[in-house]
């Protein structure tokens, strides 16, 4: 029994020594990547649009919930608002609203890649605190 | 009687197992804190029988942050790990080079309390790995002091015709503020001033690097080029967003062939062209790579410096009162930056984003500014 405890203790030591890379930003990036994978997996343009639209709507809802939380700071608020605005621009382009030309059917796979790449870049320039990111992760996991 | 004997044996056995395991853990812990290769012994062993070093290359790879990205097939990569692999290939493929690689990693802990070293250093000479050591990065003010110490310890004797290069990989380096650049040290600041101070340490004999490659977003601003131009003759940087797959390092492999004529500016243009070609292959966002001839851009930098400094002061004040994030734009979109000298000394490789508001923007000046 003691040997087992010792073995488990050692195992835990190694686990704890691993740097914690999995954070909220990773969760955000994987969210859009999963949506892009689904877009590319279907041939039907309407389905592709539906998948993208739904992913934008769900993420906007999550960000709204985080914004309404009292736990987030003023700087989190600004960062999340900026992220949300970038998301809205992409949704406008997908649907062809607010001065955008609608993304052609043949370009939807490339547009899905564009969303992943642009959100990965936007993500590195905005500052969102750990608390806000934890809220986002919880909502991504629980609500979707 | 037999039961008590068995219990005694079991108890002694358990104690021994526990002690052995404890010792093993201690040994592993100590090993984890030590160098991969005993540095000095190995260095002295090869020190006398090496071929002349014609190229000296320093890689700083920042990995203490969010560096995850996906390719168009959905595979995930960590930018710092990819850059490290590329740097090692460059080191192994150049028999006439010495290569310093500093990988700045996130802090991790052993048993919650014992911090593990957060930097890893590699030194290659003539294509061989000579030293590999874990080290502590600067714990407070970050001027790359610890990296400079390694450089000074290992650097081969300088030769007049040796080509010196410095490459930095990471997120956009802030021009002011700078808190939160390292995920492990959220209160510590790192700005372009700190990188410039670090480069000064690497070039202490007042010489300059022949080539600086700034593999970050928004490296091509008048302020950043002006600041780092004190320590480099030619700079390759992206004035806009740079995808985390970074610049293509394949041009640096086999330098004895690709830089045979010693013409660094021409090589820089080939490097930029190859990086641009690879990036536009599968990146849908805007791609911009610029080559700056530091001497030739000085007149433009002096002309726009007061305006840029003024904008930075305004942004510093704004950030104090309201923590909004600020946006960049092409300097050519701001009249006071649009001067006849703007294009002198800059070669720009640019393709707009395939989607988005700026998809019809066909040119970029090579200079990025802050939106007022």
Interface residues (C-beta under 8 A of the other chain):
Chain A: X2 X3 X6 X7 X10 X13 X16 X17 X18 X19 X20 X21 X23 X25 X26 X29 X30 X33 X36 X37 X40 X74 X75 X78 X79 X82 X89 X90 X93 X103 X107 X110 X111 X113 X114 X116 X117 X118 X120 X121 X123 X124 X125 X126 X127
Chain B: X14 X17 X18 X21 X22 X24 X25 X32 X65 X66 X68 X69 X70 X72 X74 X76 X78 X105 X106 X107 X108 X109 X110 X111 X112 X116 X171 X172 X180 X183 X217 X241 X243 X244 X282 X283 X284 X285 X322 X323 X324 X325 X353 X354 X355 X356 X357
